[in-house]
Amino acid sequence: MPKLDGLELCSALRDRGNDVPFLLFTARELEDLEGAADDAGVTNIVQKGTGTEQYSVLADHIRDVV
């Protein structure tokens, strides 16, 4: 996203009172994000990987929160 990242987007949604489930799909290391993601109100983090297996993981998380 050119103007903000996922954490900033989630934080902006939460600041506006929106409590929609928010899954962060990222290439960054999970350890680097966990604290900031909790602070921003992220529902769950899914790490991108190589290949297509991460899409199944992402789909599972979407099903879980919906």
All heavy atoms as TSV, in Angstrom:
chain	resi	resn	atom	element	x	y	z
A	1	MET	N	N	0.857	-1.167	0.000
A	1	MET	CA	C	0.000	0.000	0.000
A	1	MET	C	C	0.902	1.229	0.000
A	1	MET	O	O	1.793	1.316	0.837
A	1	MET	CB	C	-0.899	-0.011	1.231
A	1	MET	CG	C	-1.910	-1.143	1.199
A	1	MET	SD	S	-3.082	-1.139	2.567
A	1	MET	CE	C	-2.019	-1.386	3.952
A	2	PRO	N	N	0.668	2.132	-0.882
A	2	PRO	CA	C	1.607	3.236	-1.060
A	2	PRO	C	C	1.623	4.268	0.062
A	2	PRO	O	O	2.648	4.877	0.315
A	2	PRO	CB	C	1.162	3.873	-2.375
A	2	PRO	CG	C	-0.234	3.439	-2.569
A	2	PRO	CD	C	-0.383	2.120	-1.890
A	3	LYS	N	N	0.530	4.495	0.759
A	3	LYS	CA	C	0.503	5.604	1.718
A	3	LYS	C	C	0.592	5.170	3.173
A	3	LYS	O	O	0.924	5.975	4.031
A	3	LYS	CB	C	-0.753	6.439	1.504
A	3	LYS	CG	C	-0.755	7.079	0.130
A	3	LYS	CD	C	-1.742	8.179	0.039
A	3	LYS	CE	C	-1.692	8.719	-1.369
A	3	LYS	NZ	N	-1.835	10.101	-1.459
A	4	LEU	N	N	0.244	3.941	3.480
A	4	LEU	CA	C	0.339	3.455	4.848
A	4	LEU	C	C	0.481	1.946	4.844
A	4	LEU	O	O	0.189	1.295	3.849
A	4	LEU	CB	C	-0.882	3.876	5.671
A	4	LEU	CG	C	-2.244	3.260	5.355
A	4	LEU	CD1	C	-3.147	3.449	6.537
A	4	LEU	CD2	C	-2.880	3.894	4.147
A	5	ASP	N	N	0.922	1.396	5.959
A	5	ASP	CA	C	1.063	-0.058	6.024
A	5	ASP	C	C	-0.148	-0.656	6.741
A	5	ASP	O	O	-1.046	0.058	7.197
A	5	ASP	CB	C	2.388	-0.455	6.679
A	5	ASP	CG	C	2.511	-0.043	8.133
A	5	ASP	OD1	O	1.478	0.178	8.804
A	5	ASP	OD2	O	3.640	0.045	8.618
A	6	GLY	N	N	-0.175	-1.971	6.830
A	6	GLY	CA	C	-1.320	-2.657	7.418
A	6	GLY	C	C	-1.560	-2.296	8.866
A	6	GLY	O	O	-2.712	-2.166	9.308
A	7	LEU	N	N	-0.494	-2.125	9.639
A	7	LEU	CA	C	-0.652	-1.736	11.043
A	7	LEU	C	C	-1.284	-0.355	11.152
A	7	LEU	O	O	-2.171	-0.137	11.998
A	7	LEU	CB	C	0.701	-1.745	11.763
A	7	LEU	CG	C	1.320	-3.108	11.994
A	7	LEU	CD1	C	2.706	-2.950	12.602
A	7	LEU	CD2	C	0.438	-3.965	12.871
A	8	GLU	N	N	-0.867	0.567	10.304
A	8	GLU	CA	C	-1.441	1.914	10.320
A	8	GLU	C	C	-2.914	1.885	9.897
A	8	GLU	O	O	-3.738	2.589	10.485
A	8	GLU	CB	C	-0.650	2.840	9.408
A	8	GLU	CG	C	0.757	3.111	9.900
A	8	GLU	CD	C	1.646	3.775	8.864
A	8	GLU	OE1	O	1.440	3.556	7.653
A	8	GLU	OE2	O	2.548	4.514	9.288
A	9	LEU	N	N	-3.228	1.066	8.919
A	9	LEU	CA	C	-4.614	0.940	8.471
A	9	LEU	C	C	-5.487	0.380	9.589
A	9	LEU	O	O	-6.567	0.905	9.878
A	9	LEU	CB	C	-4.694	0.049	7.231
A	9	LEU	CG	C	-6.103	-0.257	6.716
A	9	LEU	CD1	C	-6.839	1.031	6.333
A	9	LEU	CD2	C	-6.045	-1.219	5.549
A	10	CYS	N	N	-5.031	-0.667	10.229
A	10	CYS	CA	C	-5.792	-1.264	11.318
A	10	CYS	C	C	-5.975	-0.272	12.459
A	10	CYS	O	O	-7.072	-0.121	12.998
A	10	CYS	CB	C	-5.109	-2.526	11.825
A	10	CYS	SG	S	-6.058	-3.387	13.090
A	11	SER	N	N	-4.926	0.415	12.820
A	11	SER	CA	C	-4.997	1.408	13.885
A	11	SER	C	C	-5.990	2.515	13.547
A	11	SER	O	O	-6.787	2.939	14.396
A	11	SER	CB	C	-3.606	1.991	14.141
A	11	SER	OG	O	-3.635	2.857	15.241
A	12	ALA	N	N	-5.988	2.970	12.295
A	12	ALA	CA	C	-6.929	4.013	11.863
A	12	ALA	C	C	-8.372	3.509	11.949
A	12	ALA	O	O	-9.273	4.247	12.382
A	12	ALA	CB	C	-6.609	4.469	10.440
A	13	LEU	N	N	-8.599	2.257	11.565
A	13	LEU	CA	C	-9.942	1.679	11.684
A	13	LEU	C	C	-10.384	1.619	13.142
A	13	LEU	O	O	-11.520	1.979	13.474
A	13	LEU	CB	C	-9.969	0.266	11.083
A	13	LEU	CG	C	-9.905	0.165	9.578
A	13	LEU	CD1	C	-9.703	-1.285	9.160
A	13	LEU	CD2	C	-11.173	0.726	8.953
A	14	ARG	N	N	-9.506	1.168	13.997
A	14	ARG	CA	C	-9.830	1.067	15.429
A	14	ARG	C	C	-10.081	2.445	16.029
A	14	ARG	O	O	-10.994	2.608	16.842
A	14	ARG	CB	C	-8.719	0.349	16.191
A	14	ARG	CG	C	-8.439	-1.067	15.721
A	14	ARG	CD	C	-9.642	-1.976	15.876
A	14	ARG	NE	N	-9.299	-3.348	15.523
A	14	ARG	CZ	C	-9.904	-4.037	14.571
A	14	ARG	NH1	N	-10.871	-3.491	13.870
A	14	ARG	NH2	N	-9.552	-5.275	14.315
A	15	ASP	N	N	-9.300	3.438	15.629
A	15	ASP	CA	C	-9.495	4.801	16.128
A	15	ASP	C	C	-10.869	5.342	15.753
A	15	ASP	O	O	-11.423	6.187	16.456
A	15	ASP	CB	C	-8.423	5.751	15.578
A	15	ASP	CG	C	-7.061	5.504	16.196
A	15	ASP	OD1	O	-6.978	4.792	17.224
A	15	ASP	OD2	O	-6.068	6.022	15.635
A	16	ARG	N	N	-11.419	4.847	14.663
A	16	ARG	CA	C	-12.743	5.292	14.203
A	16	ARG	C	C	-13.869	4.424	14.763
A	16	ARG	O	O	-15.014	4.549	14.366
A	16	ARG	CB	C	-12.789	5.310	12.677
A	16	ARG	CG	C	-11.954	6.437	12.083
A	16	ARG	CD	C	-11.843	6.316	10.573
A	16	ARG	NE	N	-11.140	7.424	9.968
A	16	ARG	CZ	C	-9.829	7.617	9.971
A	16	ARG	NH1	N	-9.053	6.768	10.600
A	16	ARG	NH2	N	-9.284	8.645	9.362
A	17	GLY	N	N	-13.523	3.516	15.665
A	17	GLY	CA	C	-14.522	2.675	16.309
A	17	GLY	C	C	-14.927	1.444	15.523
A	17	GLY	O	O	-15.878	0.765	15.881
A	18	ASN	N	N	-14.199	1.125	14.456
A	18	ASN	CA	C	-14.524	-0.028	13.639
A	18	ASN	C	C	-13.861	-1.268	14.238
A	18	ASN	O	O	-12.648	-1.322	14.372
A	18	ASN	CB	C	-14.042	0.198	12.204
A	18	ASN	CG	C	-14.575	-0.813	11.238
A	18	ASN	OD1	O	-14.752	-1.968	11.586
A	18	ASN	ND2	N	-14.831	-0.374	10.021
A	19	ASP	N	N	-14.658	-2.261	14.593
A	19	ASP	CA	C	-14.101	-3.465	15.208
A	19	ASP	C	C	-14.159	-4.689	14.304
A	19	ASP	O	O	-14.182	-5.821	14.756
A	19	ASP	CB	C	-14.781	-3.745	16.539
A	19	ASP	CG	C	-16.263	-4.049	16.392
A	19	ASP	OD1	O	-16.815	-3.858	15.292
A	19	ASP	OD2	O	-16.870	-4.482	17.387
A	20	VAL	N	N	-14.175	-4.450	12.981
A	20	VAL	CA	C	-14.157	-5.545	12.012
A	20	VAL	C	C	-12.885	-6.376	12.216
A	20	VAL	O	O	-11.826	-5.831	12.543
A	20	VAL	CB	C	-14.228	-4.974	10.564
A	20	VAL	CG1	C	-13.020	-4.156	10.218
A	20	VAL	CG2	C	-14.434	-6.074	9.558
A	21	PRO	N	N	-12.982	-7.712	12.080
A	21	PRO	CA	C	-11.768	-8.530	12.198
A	21	PRO	C	C	-10.720	-8.072	11.174
A	21	PRO	O	O	-11.043	-7.763	10.033
A	21	PRO	CB	C	-12.252	-9.944	11.879
A	21	PRO	CG	C	-13.706	-9.925	12.191
A	21	PRO	CD	C	-14.168	-8.537	11.850
A	22	PHE	N	N	-9.474	-8.018	11.602
A	22	PHE	CA	C	-8.401	-7.523	10.747
A	22	PHE	C	C	-7.267	-8.526	10.756
A	22	PHE	O	O	-6.614	-8.746	11.775
A	22	PHE	CB	C	-7.901	-6.162	11.259
A	22	PHE	CG	C	-7.025	-5.446	10.282
A	22	PHE	CD1	C	-7.545	-4.461	9.464
A	22	PHE	CD2	C	-5.680	-5.745	10.175
A	22	PHE	CE1	C	-6.747	-3.781	8.547
A	22	PHE	CE2	C	-4.865	-5.077	9.266
A	22	PHE	CZ	C	-5.405	-4.100	8.454
A	23	LEU	N	N	-7.033	-9.160	9.606
A	23	LEU	CA	C	-5.932	-10.093	9.442
A	23	LEU	C	C	-4.801	-9.382	8.712
A	23	LEU	O	O	-5.013	-8.805	7.650
A	23	LEU	CB	C	-6.363	-11.316	8.637
A	23	LEU	CG	C	-7.448	-12.170	9.283
A	23	LEU	CD1	C	-7.902	-13.251	8.318
A	23	LEU	CD2	C	-6.961	-12.775	10.569
A	24	LEU	N	N	-3.636	-9.440	9.285
A	24	LEU	CA	C	-2.461	-8.826	8.676
A	24	LEU	C	C	-1.698	-9.915	7.929
A	24	LEU	O	O	-1.265	-10.900	8.519
A	24	LEU	CB	C	-1.591	-8.207	9.766
A	24	LEU	CG	C	-0.384	-7.412	9.337
A	24	LEU	CD1	C	-0.812	-6.198	8.521
A	24	LEU	CD2	C	0.412	-6.975	10.545
A	25	PHE	N	N	-1.571	-9.773	6.612
A	25	PHE	CA	C	-0.863	-10.721	5.749
A	25	PHE	C	C	0.448	-10.063	5.378
A	25	PHE	O	O	0.476	-9.105	4.606
A	25	PHE	CB	C	-1.733	-11.021	4.524
A	25	PHE	CG	C	-1.255	-12.145	3.670
A	25	PHE	CD1	C	-0.989	-13.394	4.203
A	25	PHE	CD2	C	-1.102	-11.972	2.307
A	25	PHE	CE1	C	-0.571	-14.449	3.403
A	25	PHE	CE2	C	-0.691	-13.010	1.494
A	25	PHE	CZ	C	-0.424	-14.251	2.045
A	26	THR	N	N	1.540	-10.546	5.925
A	26	THR	CA	C	2.796	-9.819	5.851
A	26	THR	C	C	3.985	-10.713	5.538
A	26	THR	O	O	3.969	-11.905	5.841
A	26	THR	CB	C	3.049	-9.088	7.185
A	26	THR	OG1	O	4.235	-8.309	7.091
A	26	THR	CG2	C	3.167	-10.048	8.347
A	27	ALA	N	N	5.012	-10.100	4.976
A	27	ALA	CA	C	6.279	-10.788	4.746
A	27	ALA	C	C	7.249	-10.553	5.905
A	27	ALA	O	O	8.280	-11.208	5.987
A	27	ALA	CB	C	6.905	-10.319	3.437
A	28	ARG	N	N	6.915	-9.627	6.786
A	28	ARG	CA	C	7.801	-9.319	7.916
A	28	ARG	C	C	7.800	-10.456	8.929
A	28	ARG	O	O	6.864	-11.250	9.009
A	28	ARG	CB	C	7.369	-8.022	8.588
A	28	ARG	CG	C	7.610	-6.821	7.687
A	28	ARG	CD	C	7.109	-5.525	8.247
A	28	ARG	NE	N	7.621	-5.219	9.566
A	28	ARG	CZ	C	7.185	-4.209	10.296
A	28	ARG	NH1	N	6.230	-3.406	9.850
A	28	ARG	NH2	N	7.684	-3.972	11.484
A	29	GLU	N	N	8.847	-10.518	9.716
A	29	GLU	CA	C	8.964	-11.542	10.753
A	29	GLU	C	C	7.908	-11.314	11.831
A	29	GLU	O	O	7.683	-10.185	12.269
A	29	GLU	CB	C	10.353	-11.501	11.385
A	29	GLU	CG	C	11.467	-11.920	10.443
A	29	GLU	CD	C	11.347	-13.376	10.030
A	29	GLU	OE1	O	10.960	-14.233	10.867
A	29	GLU	OE2	O	11.634	-13.664	8.857
A	30	LEU	N	N	7.259	-12.380	12.262
A	30	LEU	CA	C	6.194	-12.274	13.254
A	30	LEU	C	C	6.689	-11.666	14.561
A	30	LEU	O	O	5.984	-10.870	15.183
A	30	LEU	CB	C	5.565	-13.642	13.511
A	30	LEU	CG	C	4.885	-14.302	12.322
A	30	LEU	CD1	C	4.295	-15.652	12.719
A	30	LEU	CD2	C	3.814	-13.402	11.745
A	31	GLU	N	N	7.887	-12.035	14.973
A	31	GLU	CA	C	8.436	-11.515	16.221
A	31	GLU	C	C	8.581	-9.993	16.186
A	31	GLU	O	O	8.466	-9.324	17.205
A	31	GLU	CB	C	9.801	-12.147	16.532
A	31	GLU	CG	C	9.755	-13.644	16.743
A	31	GLU	CD	C	9.754	-14.438	15.439
A	31	GLU	OE1	O	10.261	-13.935	14.408
A	31	GLU	OE2	O	9.217	-15.555	15.452
A	32	ASP	N	N	8.813	-9.455	14.994
A	32	ASP	CA	C	8.966	-8.008	14.839
A	32	ASP	C	C	7.631	-7.278	14.925
A	32	ASP	O	O	7.592	-6.080	15.168
A	32	ASP	CB	C	9.614	-7.668	13.487
A	32	ASP	CG	C	11.034	-8.195	13.373
A	32	ASP	OD1	O	11.653	-8.506	14.415
A	32	ASP	OD2	O	11.522	-8.312	12.232
A	33	LEU	N	N	6.534	-7.994	14.717
A	33	LEU	CA	C	5.225	-7.352	14.603
A	33	LEU	C	C	4.292	-7.577	15.773
A	33	LEU	O	O	3.346	-6.813	15.950
A	33	LEU	CB	C	4.505	-7.881	13.348
A	33	LEU	CG	C	5.083	-7.484	12.023
A	33	LEU	CD1	C	4.361	-8.211	10.908
A	33	LEU	CD2	C	4.941	-5.986	11.826
A	34	GLU	N	N	4.490	-8.616	16.547
A	34	GLU	CA	C	3.485	-9.026	17.516
A	34	GLU	C	C	3.059	-7.920	18.476
A	34	GLU	O	O	1.870	-7.707	18.674
A	34	GLU	CB	C	3.949	-10.266	18.269
A	34	GLU	CG	C	3.932	-11.493	17.378
A	34	GLU	CD	C	4.533	-12.726	18.012
A	34	GLU	OE1	O	5.376	-12.591	18.930
A	34	GLU	OE2	O	4.159	-13.828	17.585
A	35	GLY	N	N	3.995	-7.206	19.065
A	35	GLY	CA	C	3.647	-6.140	19.995
A	35	GLY	C	C	2.895	-5.012	19.315
A	35	GLY	O	O	1.846	-4.555	19.795
A	36	ALA	N	N	3.398	-4.567	18.186
A	36	ALA	CA	C	2.751	-3.480	17.447
A	36	ALA	C	C	1.389	-3.910	16.924
A	36	ALA	O	O	0.442	-3.116	16.899
A	36	ALA	CB	C	3.638	-3.020	16.289
A	37	ALA	N	N	1.267	-5.170	16.517
A	37	ALA	CA	C	-0.016	-5.673	16.019
A	37	ALA	C	C	-1.050	-5.702	17.140
A	37	ALA	O	O	-2.210	-5.330	16.930
A	37	ALA	CB	C	0.159	-7.060	15.413
A	38	ASP	N	N	-0.645	-6.113	18.324
A	38	ASP	CA	C	-1.557	-6.086	19.472
A	38	ASP	C	C	-1.998	-4.662	19.776
A	38	ASP	O	O	-3.185	-4.408	20.006
A	38	ASP	CB	C	-0.894	-6.685	20.712
A	38	ASP	CG	C	-0.820	-8.198	20.669
A	38	ASP	OD1	O	-1.577	-8.819	19.903
A	38	ASP	OD2	O	0.002	-8.758	21.420
A	39	ASP	N	N	-1.045	-3.742	19.766
A	39	ASP	CA	C	-1.366	-2.333	20.037
A	39	ASP	C	C	-2.316	-1.754	19.000
A	39	ASP	O	O	-3.166	-0.933	19.325
A	39	ASP	CB	C	-0.091	-1.479	20.080
A	39	ASP	CG	C	0.801	-1.812	21.268
A	39	ASP	OD1	O	0.322	-2.465	22.223
A	39	ASP	OD2	O	1.984	-1.421	21.240
A	40	ALA	N	N	-2.180	-2.189	17.749
A	40	ALA	CA	C	-3.013	-1.655	16.668
A	40	ALA	C	C	-4.398	-2.299	16.629
A	40	ALA	O	O	-5.299	-1.785	15.989
A	40	ALA	CB	C	-2.314	-1.857	15.319
A	41	GLY	N	N	-4.555	-3.441	17.299
A	41	GLY	CA	C	-5.840	-4.119	17.299
A	41	GLY	C	C	-5.993	-5.178	16.224
A	41	GLY	O	O	-7.106	-5.555	15.870
A	42	VAL	N	N	-4.874	-5.673	15.713
A	42	VAL	CA	C	-4.898	-6.716	14.686
A	42	VAL	C	C	-5.472	-7.996	15.294
A	42	VAL	O	O	-5.096	-8.398	16.393
A	42	VAL	CB	C	-3.474	-6.969	14.137
A	42	VAL	CG1	C	-3.427	-8.191	13.253
A	42	VAL	CG2	C	-2.977	-5.748	13.393
A	43	THR	N	N	-6.386	-8.633	14.573
A	43	THR	CA	C	-7.002	-9.867	15.042
A	43	THR	C	C	-6.025	-11.033	14.979
A	43	THR	O	O	-5.932	-11.821	15.916
A	43	THR	CB	C	-8.251	-10.205	14.188
A	43	THR	OG1	O	-9.127	-9.076	14.208
A	43	THR	CG2	C	-8.968	-11.424	14.699
A	44	ASN	N	N	-5.312	-11.133	13.864
A	44	ASN	CA	C	-4.350	-12.207	13.695
A	44	ASN	C	C	-3.366	-11.830	12.595
A	44	ASN	O	O	-3.679	-11.033	11.730
A	44	ASN	CB	C	-5.049	-13.520	13.344
A	44	ASN	CG	C	-4.295	-14.730	13.818
A	44	ASN	OD1	O	-3.087	-14.682	14.001
A	44	ASN	ND2	N	-5.010	-15.826	14.034
A	45	ILE	N	N	-2.187	-12.456	12.645
A	45	ILE	CA	C	-1.147	-12.215	11.654
A	45	ILE	C	C	-0.889	-13.512	10.896
A	45	ILE	O	O	-0.757	-14.570	11.502
A	45	ILE	CB	C	0.181	-11.771	12.307
A	45	ILE	CG1	C	-0.026	-10.558	13.196
A	45	ILE	CG2	C	1.233	-11.502	11.242
A	45	ILE	CD1	C	1.194	-10.224	14.048
A	46	VAL	N	N	-0.821	-13.418	9.575
A	46	VAL	CA	C	-0.448	-14.553	8.740
A	46	VAL	C	C	0.792	-14.130	7.967
A	46	VAL	O	O	0.796	-13.091	7.313
A	46	VAL	CB	C	-1.583	-14.941	7.774
A	46	VAL	CG1	C	-1.154	-16.088	6.882
A	46	VAL	CG2	C	-2.854	-15.300	8.542
A	47	GLN	N	N	1.826	-14.940	8.077
A	47	GLN	CA	C	3.075	-14.602	7.407
A	47	GLN	C	C	3.093	-15.165	5.995
A	47	GLN	O	O	2.762	-16.335	5.780
A	47	GLN	CB	C	4.260	-15.130	8.203
A	47	GLN	CG	C	5.578	-14.625	7.681
A	47	GLN	CD	C	6.722	-14.976	8.606
A	47	GLN	OE1	O	6.654	-15.922	9.359
A	47	GLN	NE2	N	7.776	-14.208	8.520
A	48	LYS	N	N	3.472	-14.318	5.051
A	48	LYS	CA	C	3.632	-14.765	3.672
A	48	LYS	C	C	4.815	-15.713	3.606
A	48	LYS	O	O	5.754	-15.615	4.379
A	48	LYS	CB	C	3.923	-13.577	2.744
A	48	LYS	CG	C	2.776	-12.620	2.603
A	48	LYS	CD	C	3.160	-11.454	1.715
A	48	LYS	CE	C	2.049	-10.436	1.645
A	48	LYS	NZ	N	2.441	-9.256	0.852
A	49	GLY	N	N	4.747	-16.625	2.684
A	49	GLY	CA	C	5.840	-17.563	2.479
A	49	GLY	C	C	6.108	-17.697	1.004
A	49	GLY	O	O	5.631	-16.915	0.189
A	50	THR	N	N	6.842	-18.723	0.681
A	50	THR	CA	C	7.088	-19.002	-0.724
A	50	THR	C	C	6.064	-20.027	-1.193
A	50	THR	O	O	5.562	-20.817	-0.405
A	50	THR	CB	C	8.510	-19.543	-0.932
A	50	THR	OG1	O	8.673	-20.715	-0.149
A	50	THR	CG2	C	9.546	-18.509	-0.542
A	51	GLY	N	N	5.747	-20.000	-2.431
A	51	GLY	CA	C	4.757	-20.935	-2.953
A	51	GLY	C	C	3.346	-20.480	-2.614
A	51	GLY	O	O	3.098	-19.303	-2.353
A	52	THR	N	N	2.440	-21.423	-2.587
A	52	THR	CA	C	1.029	-21.082	-2.385
A	52	THR	C	C	0.451	-21.596	-1.072
A	52	THR	O	O	-0.711	-21.358	-0.786
A	52	THR	CB	C	0.181	-21.633	-3.548
A	52	THR	OG1	O	0.343	-23.054	-3.599
A	52	THR	CG2	C	0.597	-21.010	-4.876
A	53	GLU	N	N	1.235	-22.304	-0.268
A	53	GLU	CA	C	0.703	-22.886	0.966
A	53	GLU	C	C	0.178	-21.834	1.942
A	53	GLU	O	O	-0.754	-22.087	2.695
A	53	GLU	CB	C	1.732	-23.784	1.662
A	53	GLU	CG	C	2.898	-23.060	2.289
A	53	GLU	CD	C	4.017	-22.684	1.328
A	53	GLU	OE1	O	4.004	-23.127	0.162
A	53	GLU	OE2	O	4.900	-21.926	1.742
A	54	GLN	N	N	0.736	-20.634	1.912
A	54	GLN	CA	C	0.290	-19.595	2.840
A	54	GLN	C	C	-1.135	-19.147	2.539
A	54	GLN	O	O	-1.829	-18.646	3.416
A	54	GLN	CB	C	1.253	-18.397	2.867
A	54	GLN	CG	C	1.162	-17.492	1.669
A	54	GLN	CD	C	2.041	-17.898	0.507
A	54	GLN	OE1	O	2.588	-18.983	0.474
A	54	GLN	NE2	N	2.174	-17.013	-0.456
A	55	TYR	N	N	-1.614	-19.357	1.319
A	55	TYR	CA	C	-2.973	-18.960	0.986
A	55	TYR	C	C	-3.992	-19.856	1.684
A	55	TYR	O	O	-5.056	-19.408	2.090
A	55	TYR	CB	C	-3.193	-18.936	-0.522
A	55	TYR	CG	C	-2.281	-17.951	-1.211
A	55	TYR	CD1	C	-1.384	-18.365	-2.176
A	55	TYR	CD2	C	-2.305	-16.598	-0.861
A	55	TYR	CE1	C	-0.527	-17.457	-2.789
A	55	TYR	CE2	C	-1.452	-15.693	-1.472
A	55	TYR	CZ	C	-0.566	-16.130	-2.432
A	55	TYR	OH	O	0.275	-15.237	-3.042
A	56	SER	N	N	-3.664	-21.119	1.858
A	56	SER	CA	C	-4.535	-22.019	2.619
A	56	SER	C	C	-4.582	-21.610	4.084
A	56	SER	O	O	-5.639	-21.625	4.709
A	56	SER	CB	C	-4.049	-23.466	2.512
A	56	SER	OG	O	-4.154	-23.926	1.199
A	57	VAL	N	N	-3.436	-21.235	4.615
A	57	VAL	CA	C	-3.371	-20.767	6.000
A	57	VAL	C	C	-4.190	-19.484	6.152
A	57	VAL	O	O	-4.980	-19.346	7.091
A	57	VAL	CB	C	-1.904	-20.534	6.443
A	57	VAL	CG1	C	-1.834	-19.894	7.814
A	57	VAL	CG2	C	-1.130	-21.846	6.410
A	58	LEU	N	N	-4.038	-18.556	5.216
A	58	LEU	CA	C	-4.805	-17.316	5.244
A	58	LEU	C	C	-6.303	-17.618	5.167
A	58	LEU	O	O	-7.092	-17.062	5.941
A	58	LEU	CB	C	-4.383	-16.399	4.098
A	58	LEU	CG	C	-5.121	-15.075	3.974
A	58	LEU	CD1	C	-4.963	-14.227	5.224
A	58	LEU	CD2	C	-4.650	-14.328	2.731
A	59	ALA	N	N	-6.702	-18.514	4.273
A	59	ALA	CA	C	-8.117	-18.875	4.141
A	59	ALA	C	C	-8.653	-19.479	5.440
A	59	ALA	O	O	-9.777	-19.166	5.857
A	59	ALA	CB	C	-8.309	-19.850	2.978
A	60	ASP	N	N	-7.860	-20.304	6.103
A	60	ASP	CA	C	-8.277	-20.883	7.389
A	60	ASP	C	C	-8.508	-19.793	8.428
A	60	ASP	O	O	-9.487	-19.832	9.173
A	60	ASP	CB	C	-7.236	-21.875	7.905
A	60	ASP	CG	C	-7.177	-23.155	7.093
A	60	ASP	OD1	O	-8.159	-23.456	6.368
A	60	ASP	OD2	O	-6.144	-23.857	7.186
A	61	HIS	N	N	-7.620	-18.822	8.482
A	61	HIS	CA	C	-7.769	-17.720	9.442
A	61	HIS	C	C	-8.996	-16.870	9.131
A	61	HIS	O	O	-9.709	-16.441	10.040
A	61	HIS	CB	C	-6.510	-16.837	9.469
A	61	HIS	CG	C	-5.371	-17.451	10.205
A	61	HIS	ND1	N	-5.238	-17.382	11.573
A	61	HIS	CD2	C	-4.303	-18.161	9.764
A	61	HIS	CE1	C	-4.141	-18.017	11.955
A	61	HIS	NE2	N	-3.559	-18.494	10.860
A	62	ILE	N	N	-9.251	-16.664	7.861
A	62	ILE	CA	C	-10.446	-15.890	7.472
A	62	ILE	C	C	-11.697	-16.644	7.918
A	62	ILE	O	O	-12.602	-16.058	8.514
A	62	ILE	CB	C	-10.462	-15.636	5.954
A	62	ILE	CG1	C	-9.340	-14.656	5.580
A	62	ILE	CG2	C	-11.819	-15.090	5.507
A	62	ILE	CD1	C	-9.095	-14.526	4.085
A	63	ARG	N	N	-11.753	-17.949	7.661
A	63	ARG	CA	C	-12.898	-18.741	8.098
A	63	ARG	C	C	-13.069	-18.682	9.615
A	63	ARG	O	O	-14.194	-18.584	10.119
A	63	ARG	CB	C	-12.744	-20.195	7.648
A	63	ARG	CG	C	-13.203	-20.457	6.245
A	63	ARG	CD	C	-13.262	-21.944	5.941
A	63	ARG	NE	N	-11.943	-22.549	5.808
A	63	ARG	CZ	C	-11.227	-22.544	4.694
A	63	ARG	NH1	N	-11.689	-21.963	3.616
A	63	ARG	NH2	N	-10.049	-23.108	4.664
A	64	ASP	N	N	-11.969	-18.724	10.335
A	64	ASP	CA	C	-12.030	-18.702	11.799
A	64	ASP	C	C	-12.622	-17.398	12.340
A	64	ASP	O	O	-13.395	-17.425	13.296
A	64	ASP	CB	C	-10.640	-18.914	12.416
A	64	ASP	CG	C	-10.123	-20.331	12.236
A	64	ASP	OD1	O	-10.926	-21.234	11.901
A	64	ASP	OD2	O	-8.906	-20.528	12.429
A	65	VAL	N	N	-12.259	-16.274	11.748
A	65	VAL	CA	C	-12.740	-14.996	12.281
A	65	VAL	C	C	-14.114	-14.606	11.758
A	65	VAL	O	O	-14.789	-13.784	12.359
A	65	VAL	CB	C	-11.747	-13.829	12.058
A	65	VAL	CG1	C	-10.438	-14.110	12.763
A	65	VAL	CG2	C	-11.551	-13.528	10.608
A	66	VAL	N	N	-14.506	-15.190	10.624
A	66	VAL	CA	C	-15.828	-14.884	10.082
A	66	VAL	C	C	-16.820	-15.822	10.702
A	66	VAL	O	O	-17.840	-15.543	11.147
A	66	VAL	CB	C	-15.840	-15.005	8.553
A	66	VAL	CG1	C	-17.243	-14.836	7.998
A	66	VAL	CG2	C	-14.906	-13.999	7.928
